[in-house]
């Protein structure tokens, strides 16, 4: 269960990072 939670958090963190990069390059 902990593994699933960390995977979920990682994917959200990754999405935030991508959107931040996109905002910076926009």
DRENPA-3360 file (N, C-alpha, C; in nm, 2 decimals, always signed):
BEGIN
1 = XXXXXXXX = +0.08/-0.12/+0.00/+0.00/+0.00/+0.00/+0.09/+0.13/+0.00 ~ +0.19/+0.12/+0.08/+0.28/+0.24/+0.09/+0.35/+0.26/-0.05 ~ +0.38/+0.15/-0.12/+0.44/+0.16/-0.25/+0.35/+0.23/-0.35 ~ +0.22/+0.19/-0.34/+0.12/+0.25/-0.43/+0.11/+0.40/-0.40 ~ +0.11/+0.44/-0.28/+0.09/+0.58/-0.24/+0.21/+0.66/-0.29 ~ +0.33/+0.61/-0.27/+0.45/+0.68/-0.32/+0.45/+0.69/-0.47 ~ +0.40/+0.59/-0.54/+0.40/+0.59/-0.68/+0.30/+0.70/-0.73 ~ +0.19/+0.71/-0.66/+0.09/+0.81/-0.68/+0.14/+0.95/-0.66;
9 = XXXXXXXX = +0.21/+0.97/-0.55/+0.27/+1.10/-0.52/+0.38/+1.14/-0.62 ~ +0.46/+1.04/-0.66/+0.56/+1.06/-0.76/+0.50/+1.11/-0.90 ~ +0.39/+1.05/-0.94/+0.33/+1.08/-1.07/+0.27/+1.22/-1.06 ~ +0.22/+1.26/-0.94/+0.16/+1.39/-0.93/+0.27/+1.50/-0.93 ~ +0.38/+1.46/-0.86/+0.50/+1.55/-0.85/+0.56/+1.57/-0.99 ~ +0.56/+1.47/-1.07/+0.61/+1.47/-1.21/+0.52/+1.56/-1.29 ~ +0.39/+1.55/-1.28/+0.30/+1.63/-1.35/+0.31/+1.78/-1.32 ~ +0.33/+1.81/-1.19/+0.35/+1.95/-1.14/+0.48/+2.00/-1.21;
17 = XXXXXXXX = +0.59/+1.92/-1.21/+0.71/+1.96/-1.26/+0.70/+1.99/-1.41 ~ +0.63/+1.91/-1.48/+0.61/+1.93/-1.63/+0.53/+2.06/-1.65 ~ +0.42/+2.08/-1.58/+0.34/+2.20/-1.60/+0.42/+2.32/-1.56 ~ +0.51/+2.31/-1.46/+0.59/+2.43/-1.43/+0.69/+2.46/-1.54 ~ +0.75/+2.35/-1.59/+0.84/+2.37/-1.71/+0.77/+2.44/-1.82 ~ +0.65/+2.39/-1.85/+0.57/+2.44/-1.96/+0.54/+2.59/-1.94 ~ +0.51/+2.62/-1.81/+0.48/+2.76/-1.78/+0.60/+2.85/-1.80 ~ +0.72/+2.80/-1.76/+0.84/+2.87/-1.78/+0.87/+2.90/-1.92;
25 = XX = +0.85/+2.79/-2.01/+0.89/+2.81/-2.15/+0.78/+2.88/-2.23 ~ +0.66/+2.89/-2.17/+0.55/+2.96/-2.25/+0.58/+3.11/-2.28;
% end
